[in-house]
């Protein structure tokens, strides 16, 4: 988070903290407890709405493989001289340049000299 959003978040948080301190010192603890409950619930709802409308977008992971060497796999093995990513991890930007040769000799073998996303 950068720019005006970060500044607004910090300013809003400081204002809420100051308001809660004033409430705690001016009124009784029962009223302060009620105010804290309402403020906490409100912040939770705002956070959920912010996440649902896309405010918490995930930036793509960037992968780059270049000038990799030769990759050879034998007897059902796996070989990699580049990048392997398994599972889901969000959006990806990937590039491979000047990669080496990949060679797999037997059934079940796998060789990669660039980028393998699975």
N, CA, C and O atoms as a MOPAC input file, in Angstrom:
PM7 MOZYME 1SCF
protein

 N      0.84900 1    -1.16400 1     0.00000 1
 C      0.00000 1     0.00000 1     0.00000 1
 C      0.90000 1     1.23400 1     0.00000 1
 O      1.82100 1     1.34500 1     0.80900 1
 N      0.62100 1     2.15100 1    -0.91300 1
 C      1.46100 1     3.33100 1    -1.04600 1
 C      0.60700 1     4.57800 1    -1.22700 1
 O     -0.60100 1     4.49700 1    -1.45100 1
 N      1.25100 1     5.71700 1    -1.12800 1
 C      0.62600 1     6.98500 1    -1.46100 1
 C     -0.44500 1     7.42200 1    -0.49000 1
 O     -0.32500 1     7.23400 1     0.72100 1
 N     -1.50000 1     8.01100 1    -1.04000 1
 C     -2.54700 1     8.60500 1    -0.21600 1
 C     -3.31700 1     7.56700 1     0.58200 1
 O     -3.83400 1     7.88100 1     1.65400 1
 N     -3.40700 1     6.33300 1     0.08600 1
 C     -4.12600 1     5.29700 1     0.83000 1
 C     -3.42600 1     4.99200 1     2.15000 1
 O     -4.06700 1     4.84300 1     3.19100 1
 N     -2.10000 1     4.90200 1     2.08700 1
 C     -1.33800 1     4.62800 1     3.30700 1
 C     -1.46300 1     5.79300 1     4.28200 1
 O     -1.64500 1     5.58100 1     5.48100 1
 N     -1.36700 1     7.01900 1     3.77800 1
 C     -1.49100 1     8.20300 1     4.62700 1
 C     -2.87300 1     8.26400 1     5.26700 1
 O     -2.99600 1     8.57300 1     6.45300 1
 N     -3.91500 1     7.97000 1     4.48700 1
 C     -5.27900 1     7.98000 1     5.01800 1
 C     -5.46200 1     6.90500 1     6.08100 1
 O     -6.12600 1     7.13800 1     7.09100 1
 N     -4.88000 1     5.73200 1     5.86200 1
 C     -4.99300 1     4.65000 1     6.83300 1
 C     -4.30400 1     5.02100 1     8.14600 1
 O     -4.85200 1     4.78600 1     9.22300 1
 N     -3.11800 1     5.59200 1     8.06000 1
 C     -2.38800 1     5.99100 1     9.27000 1
 C     -3.13300 1     7.10000 1    10.00400 1
 O     -3.27300 1     7.05100 1    11.22600 1
 N     -3.61500 1     8.10500 1     9.26000 1
 C     -4.34000 1     9.21600 1     9.88600 1
 C     -5.63300 1     8.72400 1    10.53700 1
 O     -5.95800 1     9.12600 1    11.65400 1
 N     -6.35800 1     7.86800 1     9.85200 1
 C     -7.59500 1     7.32200 1    10.41100 1
 C     -7.35000 1     6.49200 1    11.65700 1
 O     -8.11300 1     6.57400 1    12.61900 1
 N     -6.29000 1     5.69300 1    11.64600 1
 C     -5.95200 1     4.87400 1    12.81400 1
 C     -5.59700 1     5.75100 1    14.00900 1
 O     -6.03700 1     5.49200 1    15.12900 1
 N     -4.79700 1     6.78900 1    13.76600 1
 C     -4.42500 1     7.70800 1    14.85100 1
 C     -5.65000 1     8.42400 1    15.41000 1
 O     -5.76700 1     8.61900 1    16.62000 1
 N     -6.56700 1     8.81700 1    14.51200 1
 C     -7.79200 1     9.48600 1    14.96900 1
 C     -8.64000 1     8.54300 1    15.81700 1
 O     -9.18300 1     8.96000 1    16.84000 1
 N     -8.76300 1     7.29500 1    15.41600 1
 C     -9.52700 1     6.32400 1    16.20400 1
 C     -8.89800 1     6.08400 1    17.56400 1
 O     -9.60800 1     6.00000 1    18.56700 1
 N     -7.58000 1     5.97100 1    17.61300 1
 C     -6.89400 1     5.75500 1    18.88900 1
 C     -7.11100 1     6.95500 1    19.81400 1
 O     -7.39600 1     6.78900 1    21.00000 1
 N     -6.97300 1     8.16700 1    19.25900 1
 C     -7.18300 1     9.36900 1    20.06800 1
 C     -8.62300 1     9.44300 1    20.57400 1
 O     -8.85800 1     9.78500 1    21.73300 1
 N     -9.57800 1     9.12500 1    19.71600 1
 C    -10.98100 1     9.16000 1    20.12200 1
 C    -11.26300 1     8.15200 1    21.22200 1
 O    -12.00200 1     8.44800 1    22.16100 1
 N    -10.68100 1     6.96000 1    21.11400 1
 C    -10.89800 1     5.94600 1    22.14200 1
 C    -10.28600 1     6.36900 1    23.46900 1
 O    -10.88200 1     6.12800 1    24.51900 1
 N     -9.11300 1     6.99500 1    23.45100 1
 C     -8.48700 1     7.45700 1    24.68800 1
 C     -9.35500 1     8.52600 1    25.34300 1
 O     -9.52200 1     8.53500 1    26.56300 1
 N     -9.91100 1     9.43400 1    24.52500 1
 C    -10.79100 1    10.47500 1    25.06300 1
 C    -12.02900 1     9.83800 1    25.70200 1
 O    -12.42700 1    10.22400 1    26.80100 1
 N    -12.63000 1     8.87300 1    25.02400 1
 C    -13.82200 1     8.21300 1    25.56700 1
 C    -13.48100 1     7.51300 1    26.86800 1
 O    -14.25000 1     7.59300 1    27.82700 1
 N    -12.33800 1     6.82200 1    26.92700 1
 C    -11.95600 1     6.10500 1    28.14500 1
 C    -11.73100 1     7.05200 1    29.32800 1
 O    -12.03000 1     6.69400 1    30.46800 1
 N    -11.21800 1     8.23100 1    29.07600 1
 C    -10.92500 1     9.14900 1    30.17200 1
 C    -12.12400 1    10.00200 1    30.56300 1
 O    -12.22000 1    10.41900 1    31.71700 1
 N    -13.04800 1    10.27600 1    29.63200 1
 C    -14.16500 1    11.16900 1    29.91200 1
 C    -15.37600 1    10.42200 1    30.46400 1
 O    -16.02700 1    10.90700 1    31.38900 1
 N    -15.68200 1     9.26800 1    29.92000 1
 C    -16.88600 1     8.53300 1    30.33200 1
 C    -16.50500 1     7.32800 1    31.17900 1
 O    -15.32700 1     7.02700 1    31.36600 1
 N    -17.51100 1     6.65500 1    31.67800 1
 C    -17.25400 1     5.45900 1    32.49000 1
 C    -16.84400 1     4.27800 1    31.62400 1
 O    -17.01200 1     4.30900 1    30.40500 1
 N    -16.31200 1     3.24700 1    32.24600 1
 C    -15.78800 1     2.09500 1    31.50200 1
 C    -16.87400 1     1.30500 1    30.78000 1
 O    -16.59700 1     0.69300 1    29.74900 1
 N    -18.08900 1     1.30200 1    31.29000 1
 C    -19.18600 1     0.61100 1    30.61300 1
 C    -19.47500 1     1.22600 1    29.24600 1
 O    -19.65100 1     0.51100 1    28.26000 1
 N    -19.52300 1     2.53400 1    29.19800 1
 C    -19.74700 1     3.22700 1    27.91800 1
 C    -18.54600 1     3.02800 1    27.00100 1
 O    -18.70300 1     2.80900 1    25.79900 1
 N    -17.34700 1     3.10500 1    27.57500 1
 C    -16.13800 1     2.89900 1    26.77000 1
 C    -16.12100 1     1.49500 1    26.16700 1
 O    -15.68700 1     1.31200 1    25.03000 1
 N    -16.58900 1     0.51300 1    26.92000 1
 C    -16.64800 1    -0.85600 1    26.42000 1
 C    -17.59400 1    -0.94900 1    25.22000 1
 O    -17.28400 1    -1.61500 1    24.23200 1
 N    -18.73400 1    -0.28900 1    25.30800 1
 C    -19.68100 1    -0.29200 1    24.19600 1
 C    -19.12100 1     0.39400 1    22.96000 1
 O    -19.29000 1    -0.08700 1    21.83900 1
 N    -18.44800 1     1.52800 1    23.17400 1
 C    -17.85100 1     2.24900 1    22.04800 1
 C    -16.77700 1     1.39100 1    21.38300 1
 O    -16.71100 1     1.32000 1    20.15600 1
 N    -15.93400 1     0.73800 1    22.18900 1
 C    -14.87600 1    -0.11100 1    21.63400 1
 C    -15.46400 1    -1.26100 1    20.82200 1
 O    -14.90500 1    -1.64000 1    19.79300 1
 N    -16.58100 1    -1.81500 1    21.27300 1
 C    -17.22500 1    -2.90400 1    20.52400 1
 C    -17.73400 1    -2.42000 1    19.17400 1
 O    -17.56700 1    -3.10100 1    18.16200 1
 N    -18.35100 1    -1.25400 1    19.15600 1
 C    -18.88300 1    -0.71000 1    17.90600 1
 C    -17.74700 1    -0.36200 1    16.94900 1
 O    -17.83100 1    -0.64200 1    15.75300 1
 N    -16.68800 1     0.24700 1    17.47500 1
 C    -15.54500 1     0.60600 1    16.62600 1
 C    -14.89100 1    -0.65400 1    16.05400 1
 O    -14.56100 1    -0.69300 1    14.86900 1
 N    -14.70400 1    -1.67400 1    16.87600 1
 C    -14.10000 1    -2.92500 1    16.40500 1
 C    -14.93100 1    -3.59500 1    15.33400 1
 O    -14.39100 1    -4.06700 1    14.33400 1
 N    -16.23700 1    -3.64200 1    15.53000 1
 C    -17.11900 1    -4.25200 1    14.52700 1
 C    -17.09700 1    -3.44500 1    13.23100 1
 O    -17.08500 1    -4.01600 1    12.14100 1
 N    -17.09200 1    -2.12200 1    13.34900 1
 C    -17.06500 1    -1.26900 1    12.15600 1
 C    -15.78700 1    -1.46500 1    11.35400 1
 O    -15.82700 1    -1.56300 1    10.12800 1
 N    -14.66500 1    -1.52200 1    12.03900 1
 C    -13.38600 1    -1.72800 1    11.35500 1
 C    -13.35700 1    -3.09400 1    10.66600 1
 O    -12.82800 1    -3.22000 1     9.56200 1
 N    -13.92000 1    -4.10800 1    11.31000 1
 C    -13.98500 1    -5.43400 1    10.70100 1
 C    -14.81500 1    -5.44000 1     9.42400 1
 O    -14.41500 1    -6.03400 1     8.42300 1
 N    -15.95800 1    -4.78700 1     9.45500 1
 C    -16.82300 1    -4.72000 1     8.26300 1
 C    -16.13100 1    -3.95300 1     7.14300 1
 O    -16.16900 1    -4.37300 1     5.98600 1
 N    -15.49800 1    -2.83000 1     7.48000 1
 C    -14.78200 1    -2.05400 1     6.46300 1
 C    -13.66400 1    -2.89400 1     5.84100 1
 O    -13.46800 1    -2.84800 1     4.62700 1
 N    -12.93600 1    -3.65500 1     6.64600 1
 C    -11.87400 1    -4.51300 1     6.12900 1
 C    -12.38400 1    -5.58000 1     5.18100 1
 O    -11.76300 1    -5.84500 1     4.15200 1
 N    -13.49800 1    -6.19100 1     5.51200 1
 C    -14.08500 1    -7.21800 1     4.64300 1
 C    -14.53700 1    -6.60200 1     3.32200 1
 O    -14.27200 1    -7.15800 1     2.25600 1
 N    -15.21600 1    -5.46000 1     3.38500 1
 C    -15.67900 1    -4.80300 1     2.16800 1
 C    -14.49900 1    -4.40600 1     1.29500 1
 O    -14.54200 1    -4.58200 1     0.07800 1
 N    -13.45000 1    -3.87500 1     1.90100 1
 C    -12.24400 1    -3.47100 1     1.16400 1
 C    -11.62900 1    -4.66700 1     0.43200 1
 O    -11.23900 1    -4.55300 1    -0.72900 1
 N    -11.54500 1    -5.80600 1     1.11100 1
 C    -10.98300 1    -6.99900 1     0.47800 1
 C    -11.88400 1    -7.51500 1    -0.63700 1
 O    -11.38200 1    -7.96700 1    -1.66600 1
 N    -13.19400 1    -7.45900 1    -0.46100 1
 C    -14.11900 1    -7.97900 1    -1.46300 1
 C    -14.17600 1    -7.12900 1    -2.73300 1
 O    -14.39200 1    -7.66700 1    -3.82000 1
 N    -13.98800 1    -5.82700 1    -2.61700 1
 C    -14.06000 1    -4.98200 1    -3.81700 1
 C    -12.72100 1    -4.88100 1    -4.53300 1
 O    -12.58900 1    -4.12500 1    -5.49500 1
 N    -11.74100 1    -5.62500 1    -4.08000 1
 C    -10.47500 1    -5.69200 1    -4.79600 1
 C     -9.40300 1    -4.76400 1    -4.28000 1
 O     -8.40800 1    -4.53200 1    -4.96700 1
 N     -9.57500 1    -4.23200 1    -3.10200 1
 C     -8.56200 1    -3.34600 1    -2.54600 1
 C     -7.29200 1    -4.07300 1    -2.17200 1
 O     -6.23000 1    -3.45700 1    -2.07700 1
 N     -7.38300 1    -5.36400 1    -1.96100 1
 C     -6.21100 1    -6.14500 1    -1.56800 1
 C     -5.75100 1    -7.00100 1    -2.73700 1
 O     -5.59300 1    -8.21300 1    -2.59000 1
 N     -5.53300 1    -6.38700 1    -3.89600 1
 C     -5.11300 1    -7.13000 1    -5.07700 1
 C     -3.72300 1    -7.73100 1    -4.87000 1
 O     -2.85100 1    -7.13000 1    -4.24200 1
 N     -3.54900 1    -8.90400 1    -5.40200 1
 C     -2.26500 1    -9.58200 1    -5.28700 1
 C     -1.43700 1    -9.27700 1    -6.52600 1
 O     -1.89800 1    -9.46600 1    -7.65200 1
 N     -0.23300 1    -8.81200 1    -6.31700 1
 C      0.65200 1    -8.53300 1    -7.43900 1
 C      1.20300 1    -9.83900 1    -7.98600 1
 O      1.42100 1   -10.78900 1    -7.23400 1
 N      1.42800 1    -9.88800 1    -9.28800 1
 C      1.95100 1   -11.12600 1    -9.85700 1
 C      3.38400 1   -11.39800 1    -9.42300 1
 O      4.19300 1   -10.48200 1    -9.27800 1
 N      3.67800 1   -12.67300 1    -9.21900 1
 C      5.05500 1   -13.09000 1    -8.94000 1
 C      5.82700 1   -13.03600 1   -10.24700 1
 O      5.30000 1   -13.40300 1   -11.29700 1
 N      7.05200 1   -12.58800 1   -10.19000 1
 C      7.87000 1   -12.48600 1   -11.39100 1
 C      8.98100 1   -13.51800 1   -11.33500 1
 O      9.74800 1   -13.57400 1   -10.37300 1
 N      9.06100 1   -14.33500 1   -12.37700 1
 C     10.10700 1   -15.34400 1   -12.49300 1
 C     10.86600 1   -15.10700 1   -13.78100 1
 O     10.27200 1   -14.79600 1   -14.81300 1
 N     12.17300 1   -15.25300 1   -13.72300 1
 C     12.97800 1   -15.11200 1   -14.93100 1
 C     14.11800 1   -16.12400 1   -14.86300 1
 O     14.84500 1   -16.20000 1   -13.87200 1
 N     14.25600 1   -16.89000 1   -15.92400 1
 C     15.37000 1   -17.83100 1   -16.04800 1
 C     16.15000 1   -17.45100 1   -17.29100 1
 O     15.57100 1   -17.27600 1   -18.36400 1
 N     17.46300 1   -17.32200 1   -17.15000 1
 C     18.25600 1   -17.00800 1   -18.32900 1
 C     19.62800 1   -17.67000 1   -18.22200 1
 O     20.20200 1   -17.82000 1   -17.14300 1
 N     20.11200 1   -18.05200 1   -19.38000 1
 C     21.42100 1   -18.70200 1   -19.50600 1
 C     21.55600 1   -19.93400 1   -18.60600 1
 O     22.56000 1   -20.11300 1   -17.91800 1
 N     20.54100 1   -20.75800 1   -18.63000 1
 C     20.60800 1   -21.98600 1   -17.83700 1
 C     21.43400 1   -23.02500 1   -18.58000 1
 O     21.60200 1   -22.94900 1   -19.79700 1
 N     21.93700 1   -23.97300 1   -17.84800 1
 C     22.75800 1   -25.02400 1   -18.45100 1
 C     21.92700 1   -26.17800 1   -18.95600 1
 O     20.70100 1   -26.09100 1   -19.03000 1
 N     22.59300 1   -27.25100 1   -19.29900 1
 C     21.93400 1   -28.45200 1   -19.80000 1
 C     21.27700 1   -29.18700 1   -18.63800 1
 O     21.81800 1   -29.23900 1   -17.53300 1
 N     20.10400 1   -29.75300 1   -18.90300 1
 C     19.36700 1   -30.49500 1   -17.89400 1
 C     19.09900 1   -31.89400 1   -18.42600 1
 O     18.47200 1   -32.05100 1   -19.47400 1
 N     19.57300 1   -32.91600 1   -17.70600 1
 C     19.38900 1   -34.30300 1   -18.13300 1
 C     18.81000 1   -35.11300 1   -16.98100 1
 O     19.29500 1   -35.03900 1   -15.85200 1
 N     17.76800 1   -35.88800 1   -17.27500 1
 C     17.16900 1   -36.77500 1   -16.28400 1
 C     17.20200 1   -38.19400 1   -16.81200 1
 O     16.90600 1   -38.44700 1   -17.98000 1
 N     17.56600 1   -39.11200 1   -15.93900 1
 C     17.65600 1   -40.52600 1   -16.33300 1
 C     16.90500 1   -41.40200 1   -15.33100 1
 O     16.71400 1   -41.02700 1   -14.17400 1
 N     16.48300 1   -42.57900 1   -15.80500 1
 C     15.85500 1   -43.62100 1   -14.98000 1
 C     14.70700 1   -43.10600 1   -14.11100 1
 O     14.65500 1   -43.39300 1   -12.91500 1
 N     13.79100 1   -42.34900 1   -14.70900 1
 C     12.61000 1   -41.88900 1   -13.98500 1
 C     12.84900 1   -40.68400 1   -13.09800 1
 O     11.95800 1   -40.29300 1   -12.34300 1
 N     14.01100 1   -40.09400 1   -13.16700 1
 C     14.32600 1   -38.94100 1   -12.32300 1
 C     13.84400 1   -37.62700 1   -12.91800 1
 O     13.29200 1   -37.58200 1   -14.01700 1
 N     14.06600 1   -36.57900 1   -12.17400 1
 C     13.69700 1   -35.24200 1   -12.62600 1
 C     14.90500 1   -34.32500 1   -12.48500 1
 O     15.66100 1   -34.41700 1   -11.51800 1
 N     15.07300 1   -33.46000 1   -13.43900 1
 C     16.21000 1   -32.54900 1   -13.44100 1
 C     15.72500 1   -31.15200 1   -13.79400 1
 O     14.84600 1   -30.98500 1   -14.64000 1
 N     16.30200 1   -30.14700 1   -13.13900 1
 C     15.88700 1   -28.77300 1   -13.38000 1
 C     17.07100 1   -27.83000 1   -13.20500 1
 O     17.75000 1   -27.86700 1   -12.17900 1
 N     17.31800 1   -26.99700 1   -14.18800 1
 C     18.33200 1   -25.95700 1   -14.02000 1
 C     17.70700 1   -24.57000 1   -14.07900 1
 O     18.41300 1   -23.56200 1   -14.06500 1
 N     16.38400 1   -24.52300 1   -14.14400 1
 C     15.67800 1   -23.24600 1   -14.20100 1
 C     14.87900 1   -23.02200 1   -12.93700 1
 O     15.42200 1   -23.07300 1   -11.83300 1
 N     13.58600 1   -22.77400 1   -13.09600 1
 C     12.69500 1   -22.47100 1   -11.97100 1
 C     11.52000 1   -23.43600 1   -12.01800 1
 O     10.93400 1   -23.65300 1   -13.07900 1
 N     11.17600 1   -24.01300 1   -10.88000 1
 C      9.99200 1   -24.85300 1   -10.77000 1
 C      9.10900 1   -24.27700 1    -9.67700 1
 O      9.56700 1   -24.02600 1    -8.56200 1
 N      7.85300 1   -24.07400 1   -10.00000 1
 C      6.89100 1   -23.58900 1    -9.00800 1
 C      5.70700 1   -24.52600 1    -9.01300 1
 O      5.11000 1   -24.77200 1   -10.06200 1
 N      5.36000 1   -25.05100 1    -7.85100 1
 C      4.22000 1   -25.96000 1    -7.73900 1
 C      3.13500 1   -25.31600 1    -6.89100 1
 O      3.40800 1   -24.45000 1    -6.06000 1
 N      1.92800 1   -25.74200 1    -7.11000 1
 C      0.80200 1   -25.22000 1    -6.34600 1
 C      0.33100 1   -23.88600 1    -6.88700 1
 O      0.91200 1   -23.32100 1    -7.81300 1
 N     -0.73900 1   -23.40200 1    -6.27800 1
 C     -1.27600 1   -22.10800 1    -6.71000 1
 C     -0.67800 1   -21.01700 1    -5.83800 1
 O     -0.57600 1   -21.17100 1    -4.62100 1
 N     -0.29700 1   -19.94800 1    -6.44400 1
 C      0.28600 1   -18.84600 1    -5.69900 1
 C     -0.10900 1   -17.51900 1    -6.28100 1
 O      0.57200 1   -16.52100 1    -6.04300 1
 N     -1.17700 1   -17.46900 1    -7.03200 1
 C     -1.62000 1   -16.22100 1    -7.61300 1
 C     -1.05500 1   -15.99800 1    -9.00600 1
 O     -0.49500 1   -16.90900 1    -9.61500 1
 N     -1.20800 1   -14.78100 1    -9.50100 1
 C     -0.77400 1   -14.47000 1   -10.86200 1
 C      0.74100 1   -14.56000 1   -11.02600 1
 O      1.49800 1   -14.34600 1   -10.07900 1
 N      1.16700 1   -14.88100 1   -12.25300 1
 C      2.58900 1   -15.07400 1   -12.53500 1
 C      2.98000 1   -14.32300 1   -13.80300 1
 O      2.24000 1   -14.31700 1   -14.78700 1
 N      4.13900 1   -13.69800 1   -13.76900 1
 C      4.77700 1   -13.17200 1   -14.97100 1
 C      6.08900 1   -13.94200 1   -15.09100 1
 O      6.94000 1   -13.84900 1   -14.20700 1
 N      6.26300 1   -14.69800 1   -16.16700 1
 C      7.43900 1   -15.54000 1   -16.29700 1
 C      8.08600 1   -15.35000 1   -17.65700 1
 O      7.40600 1   -15.15300 1   -18.66400 1
 N      9.41200 1   -15.41300 1   -17.66900 1
 C     10.13600 1   -15.35200 1   -18.94300 1
 C     11.37200 1   -16.22300 1   -18.84900 1
 O     11.96800 1   -16.36600 1   -17.78200 1
 N     11.75400 1   -16.80800 1   -19.98900 1
 C     12.95500 1   -17.63200 1   -20.07200 1
 C     13.69800 1   -17.25900 1   -21.34900 1
 O     13.10700 1   -17.22300 1   -22.42800 1
 N     14.98700 1   -16.98200 1   -21.22600 1
 C     15.79500 1   -16.62800 1   -22.39300 1
 C     17.11200 1   -17.38700 1   -22.35800 1
 O     17.66300 1   -17.65000 1   -21.28900 1
 N     17.59800 1   -17.72900 1   -23.51800 1
 C     18.88600 1   -18.42500 1   -23.66400 1
 C     19.00800 1   -19.62100 1   -22.72500 1
 O     20.00900 1   -19.77600 1   -22.02700 1
 N     17.97700 1   -20.46400 1   -22.71800 1
 C     18.02800 1   -21.62800 1   -21.83600 1
 C     18.81000 1   -22.75300 1   -22.49500 1
 O     18.95000 1   -22.80400 1   -23.71700 1
 N     19.31400 1   -23.64900 1   -21.66300 1
 C     20.09700 1   -24.77900 1   -22.15700 1
 C     19.21300 1   -25.89700 1   -22.67000 1
 O     17.99000 1   -25.76100 1   -22.71700 1
 N     19.83300 1   -27.00000 1   -23.05400 1
 C     19.10800 1   -28.16200 1   -23.55900 1
 C     18.52500 1   -28.95200 1   -22.39200 1
 O     19.15500 1   -29.06700 1   -21.34100 1
 N     17.32400 1   -29.49400 1   -22.57400 1
 C     16.70000 1   -30.36400 1   -21.59000 1
 C     16.54800 1   -31.74400 1   -22.21400 1
 O     16.06000 1   -31.87200 1   -23.33700 1
 N     16.96200 1   -32.76700 1   -21.49400 1
 C     16.94000 1   -34.12800 1   -22.03200 1
 C     16.46200 1   -35.09700 1   -20.96300 1
 O     16.96400 1   -35.09100 1   -19.83900 1
 N     15.48200 1   -35.93500 1   -21.32100 1
 C     14.97600 1   -36.97600 1   -20.43700 1
 C     15.14400 1   -38.30700 1   -21.14700 1
 O     14.62900 1   -38.47800 1   -22.25200 1
 N     15.86000 1   -39.26500 1   -20.53600 1
 C     16.22100 1   -40.51100 1   -21.19600 1
 C     15.17300 1   -41.61900 1   -21.11800 1
 O     14.98400 1   -42.33400 1   -22.10200 1
 N     14.49300 1   -41.78800 1   -20.00500 1
 C     13.59800 1   -42.93700 1   -19.82700 1
 C     12.17000 1   -42.48000 1   -19.54100 1
 O     11.89800 1   -41.30800 1   -19.28200 1
 N     11.24300 1   -43.49200 1   -19.60200 1
 C      9.86000 1   -43.20500 1   -19.24100 1
 C      9.80400 1   -42.70900 1   -17.79800 1
 O     10.49500 1   -43.22700 1   -16.92100 1
 N      8.97100 1   -41.69800 1   -17.57300 1
 C      8.82200 1   -41.15200 1   -16.22500 1
 C      9.86000 1   -40.10700 1   -15.87000 1
 O      9.78900 1   -39.51800 1   -14.79200 1
 N     10.82500 1   -39.85900 1   -16.74600 1
 C     11.83800 1   -38.86200 1   -16.48800 1
 C     11.33300 1   -37.49300 1   -16.93400 1
 O     10.49600 1   -37.39700 1   -17.83100 1
 N     11.83800 1   -36.44900 1   -16.31400 1
 C     11.45800 1   -35.10500 1   -16.71300 1
 C     12.63100 1   -34.17000 1   -16.58200 1
 O     13.35200 1   -34.21300 1   -15.58500 1
 N     12.83500 1   -33.32000 1   -17.57800 1
 C     13.95400 1   -32.37400 1   -17.55600 1
 C     13.44500 1   -30.98300 1   -17.93400 1
 O     12.61300 1   -30.83900 1   -18.83000 1
 N     13.94600 1   -29.97500 1   -17.25100 1
 C     13.52700 1   -28.60100 1   -17.48600 1
 C     14.74100 1   -27.68600 1   -17.39800 1
 O     15.53300 1   -27.77400 1   -16.46000 1
 N     14.87500 1   -26.81400 1   -18.37700 1
 C     15.96300 1   -25.83100 1   -18.30600 1
 C     15.40700 1   -24.41700 1   -18.35700 1
 O     16.16000 1   -23.46400 1   -18.55900 1
 N     14.11300 1   -24.27000 1   -18.17900 1
 C     13.50100 1   -22.93700 1   -18.20300 1
 C     12.62000 1   -22.72400 1   -16.98700 1
 O     13.10200 1   -22.73800 1   -15.85500 1
 N     11.32900 1   -22.52600 1   -17.21800 1
 C     10.37900 1   -22.29100 1   -16.14800 1
 C      9.27700 1   -23.33800 1   -16.22400 1
 O      8.68600 1   -23.54700 1   -17.28300 1
 N      9.00300 1   -23.98700 1   -15.11600 1
 C      7.96000 1   -25.01300 1   -15.05500 1
 C      6.97000 1   -24.61700 1   -13.97200 1
 O      7.31200 1   -24.59500 1   -12.78900 1
 N      5.74800 1   -24.30700 1   -14.37200 1
 C      4.68100 1   -23.95200 1   -13.43700 1
 C      3.68400 1   -25.08800 1   -13.42100 1
 O      3.17900 1   -25.49600 1   -14.46700 1
 N      3.40100 1   -25.59700 1   -12.24300 1
 C      2.40800 1   -26.67700 1   -12.15700 1
 C      1.55400 1   -26.52500 1   -10.92200 1
 O      0.66400 1   -27.34100 1   -10.68300 1

